[in-house]
């Protein structure tokens, strides 16, 4: 029976507990430790521990049908050319080389200033509804003035005349 004093067994118990390190964990550390324990158990049992969802298929964007129709009618108003080479082989159609996606979108916003269509929406409708529509490349890479001077240089046989053409072309070049 215990009468208020400290027994020998209590002293040894106290010494053991005093010498043992006291580990206190914060709630987040305890939760982390619990998660690690659960994951290791699942791994040992052969369960899937982590699903990698990177690159998963994204949901397609949905646009209002009225908005989609506005964009379609705007794009259809522009003149379309057939492929210059191999018309039988390709179904592709080409818009003017002066146009690009940004210019089409700006024209659309000028015609429908109150619309909520973004550039991304316009681009998506263009790519999805007109898969065979492209922008034509410029037909020539040089200006007409440069072409004129180049032809004069080819036709001239006199070195003095070539030098005069060369100097006048450098002075009058705008490109």
C-alpha positions as CSV (number, residue, x, y, z in Angstrom):
1,X,0.0,0.0,0.0
2,X,1.2,3.4,-0.8
3,X,1.3,6.0,2.0
4,X,2.5,9.2,0.3
5,X,6.1,8.4,-0.1
6,X,8.1,7.6,-3.2
7,X,8.9,4.0,-3.6
8,X,12.0,2.6,-5.3
9,X,10.0,1.3,-8.3
10,X,8.6,4.8,-8.8
11,X,12.1,6.3,-8.8
12,X,13.2,3.9,-11.5
13,X,10.1,4.6,-13.6
14,X,10.8,8.3,-13.3
15,X,14.4,7.9,-14.3
16,X,13.4,5.9,-17.4
17,X,10.8,8.5,-18.4
18,X,13.2,11.4,-17.7
19,X,15.9,10.0,-19.8
20,X,13.6,9.2,-22.8
21,X,13.3,12.0,-25.3
22,X,10.1,13.8,-25.2
23,X,8.6,14.1,-28.7
24,X,5.9,16.6,-29.2
25,X,4.4,17.1,-32.7
26,X,2.3,19.9,-33.9
27,X,-1.1,19.0,-35.4
28,X,0.2,19.5,-39.0
29,X,3.2,17.2,-38.3
30,X,0.9,14.6,-36.8
31,X,-1.3,14.8,-39.9
32,X,1.7,14.5,-42.2
33,X,3.0,11.5,-40.2
34,X,-0.4,9.9,-40.4
35,X,-0.6,10.4,-44.2
36,X,2.9,8.9,-44.6
37,X,1.8,5.8,-42.6
38,X,-1.4,5.4,-44.6
39,X,0.6,5.7,-47.9
40,X,3.2,3.2,-46.8
41,X,0.4,0.7,-45.8
42,X,-1.3,1.2,-49.2
43,X,2.0,0.7,-51.0
44,X,2.7,-2.5,-49.1
45,X,-0.7,-3.8,-50.0
46,X,-0.1,-3.1,-53.7
47,X,-2.7,-0.3,-54.0
48,X,-2.2,2.7,-56.2
49,X,-0.7,5.5,-54.1
50,X,-0.8,8.4,-56.5
51,X,-2.6,9.0,-59.8
52,X,-0.7,11.3,-62.2
53,X,-3.3,13.5,-63.9
54,X,-0.9,15.6,-65.9
55,X,-1.8,15.7,-69.6
56,X,-5.3,14.4,-69.0
57,X,-7.9,15.3,-71.7
58,X,-9.3,18.7,-71.1
59,X,-13.0,19.5,-71.5
60,X,-13.8,21.2,-74.7
61,X,-14.8,24.9,-74.5
62,X,-18.4,25.6,-75.1
63,X,-19.6,28.8,-76.7
64,X,-23.1,30.2,-77.3
65,X,-24.6,29.1,-80.6
66,X,-25.5,32.7,-81.5
67,X,-21.9,33.8,-80.9
68,X,-20.5,30.9,-82.9
69,X,-22.9,31.8,-85.8
70,X,-21.8,35.4,-85.7
71,X,-18.1,34.4,-86.0
72,X,-18.9,31.9,-88.8
73,X,-20.8,34.5,-90.9
74,X,-18.0,37.1,-90.4
75,X,-15.3,34.6,-91.6
76,X,-17.5,33.4,-94.6
77,X,-17.7,37.0,-95.9
78,X,-14.1,37.1,-96.8
79,X,-13.2,35.9,-100.3
80,X,-11.6,32.5,-100.6
81,X,-9.1,31.3,-103.2
82,X,-8.4,27.7,-104.2
83,X,-5.0,26.2,-103.9
84,X,-2.8,27.4,-106.7
85,X,-0.8,24.2,-107.0
86,X,-2.4,20.7,-107.1
87,X,-6.0,21.8,-106.9
88,X,-7.2,18.2,-107.4
89,X,-5.1,16.9,-104.5
90,X,-6.1,19.3,-101.8
91,X,-9.3,20.6,-100.3
92,X,-7.7,23.6,-98.7
93,X,-9.0,27.1,-99.3
94,X,-6.9,30.2,-98.8
95,X,-7.8,33.7,-97.5
96,X,-5.9,36.7,-98.8
97,X,-2.3,37.0,-97.8
98,X,-3.0,40.5,-96.4
99,X,-5.1,38.8,-93.6
100,X,-4.2,37.1,-90.5
101,X,-6.1,35.9,-87.4
102,X,-5.6,39.1,-85.5
103,X,-6.9,41.2,-88.4
104,X,-9.9,38.9,-88.8
105,X,-10.7,39.3,-85.1
106,X,-10.3,43.1,-85.2
107,X,-12.7,43.3,-88.1
108,X,-15.1,41.1,-86.2
109,X,-14.9,43.3,-83.1
110,X,-15.6,46.4,-85.3
111,X,-18.6,44.8,-86.8
112,X,-20.0,43.5,-83.5
113,X,-18.6,45.8,-80.7
114,X,-21.0,44.6,-78.1
115,X,-20.0,40.9,-78.4
116,X,-18.4,39.0,-75.6
117,X,-16.2,37.0,-77.9
118,X,-12.6,36.8,-77.0
119,X,-9.7,36.2,-79.3
120,X,-9.4,32.7,-78.0
121,X,-13.1,32.1,-78.7
122,X,-12.7,33.5,-82.3
123,X,-9.6,31.3,-82.8
124,X,-11.3,28.1,-81.6
125,X,-14.3,28.7,-83.8
126,X,-12.0,29.4,-86.8
127,X,-10.0,26.2,-86.3
128,X,-12.9,24.0,-85.5
129,X,-15.5,25.2,-88.0
130,X,-13.0,25.9,-90.9
131,X,-10.4,23.2,-90.7
132,X,-9.4,23.5,-94.4
133,X,-9.1,27.3,-94.4
134,X,-5.6,28.8,-94.4
135,X,-4.0,32.2,-94.9
136,X,-2.2,32.4,-98.3
137,X,1.5,33.3,-98.4
138,X,2.5,36.6,-100.0
139,X,3.0,36.1,-103.7
140,X,6.3,38.0,-103.8
141,X,8.9,38.7,-101.2
142,X,10.2,41.9,-102.8
143,X,8.7,45.2,-103.7
144,X,8.1,46.3,-107.3
145,X,10.8,49.0,-107.1
146,X,13.4,46.5,-106.1
147,X,12.3,44.1,-108.9
148,X,12.6,47.0,-111.5
149,X,16.2,47.8,-110.4
150,X,17.1,44.1,-110.4
151,X,15.8,43.7,-114.0
152,X,17.7,46.8,-115.2
153,X,20.9,45.4,-113.6
154,X,20.4,42.0,-115.4
155,X,19.8,43.7,-118.8
156,X,22.7,46.1,-118.6
157,X,26.0,45.0,-120.0
158,X,27.9,48.3,-119.3
159,X,29.7,48.4,-115.9
160,X,29.3,52.2,-115.7
161,X,25.5,51.9,-116.3
162,X,25.3,49.1,-113.6
163,X,27.1,51.4,-111.1
164,X,24.6,54.2,-111.8
165,X,21.6,51.8,-111.4
166,X,23.1,50.5,-108.2
167,X,23.6,54.0,-106.7
168,X,20.1,55.2,-107.8
169,X,18.5,52.0,-106.3
170,X,20.3,52.6,-103.0
171,X,19.0,56.2,-102.9
172,X,15.4,55.5,-103.8
173,X,14.8,52.2,-101.8
174,X,11.9,52.4,-99.5
175,X,12.2,48.8,-98.3
